[in-house]
Amino acid sequence: MKRVLLTGMSGTGKSTVVAELAARGYKAVDADFGGYSELVAVPDGEVTGVGGGQDWVWREDAIAELLSTEDTDVLFVCGCSPNQGEFSFDHVVLLSAPARVIAERLAGRTTNSFGKDAGELARTLELRETIEPLLRDGADLELDTTASLDQTVDAVLRHVLGNGAPVVIVDYDDGWPNLFERLRRPLATALGPLASRIEHVGSTSVPGLAAKPIIDMVIVLDSAGDLDEAAARIRPLGYERRGDLGVPGREAFSRPGDLPAHHLYASAADGEQLARQLAFRDALRASPETARAYAALKRELAQRFRTDRVGYTDAKTSFIEYVLNGGR
């Protein structure tokens, strides 16, 4: 089993990255939670993230037990502790960001209040100058997390896994429709009548179907001419345009780093790719037998093309065309 440490200062996105890895099906643990850390006394003059003669350190028994497990191919652990050097990792990835970005993230963070106090922010920036260089010396990869979350996570996986991130297929999750709705609502509010609807597509939209645990969504516009306005309206939510990514007539967006794994696209209502996606989805929804056959194929291909996502996608094409042609 490969053991990977994701480390860095507060505000560099450690928890966001490890949550995304978990969402993609990897065993990923945030050592700030789950009883892996404890508050201990330190000398009053020592600069720590907590301050006031206290600091959070890893519980050695809990971390040792976690690292001794052999129930997965790769284990990701995120955290930054004074005693993390006592443990052995196959890879250490340093996540970093400019001081300005760290300050903005801590000020706007909603998951906890740390960093909003001026003293806490000052300590964090001081640690960035004194402790981050030590972390850099022990890391075999450094990533600037001002890149998109997808880019950061993909870079971690390429570094750790070599040939590429494995295709992970999981059993259907009854919570996927609710997750889609949770992601859809703020988009619908921002877009208003500009979007005729927002469609849940891909395998997570088919009840009972095994899938990669990533929600696929398409904003449906009355006209391709509305794309610029739609992009402007959702940009305050954190979505940035990425172009068509090789699929004419469909615009892709990078997602905000604090949201669950999902892909967002926009298409005109008469878009060819949209029509194919909806037709294939509806065919699978209408035929549990076809959906089961597709699930079996995906699991087989995920093993055959484990680190070749392009090969995995291409190998599904004949089945998709068969279904879209009415089983001919």
Disulfide bonds with the S-S distance in Angstrom:
none
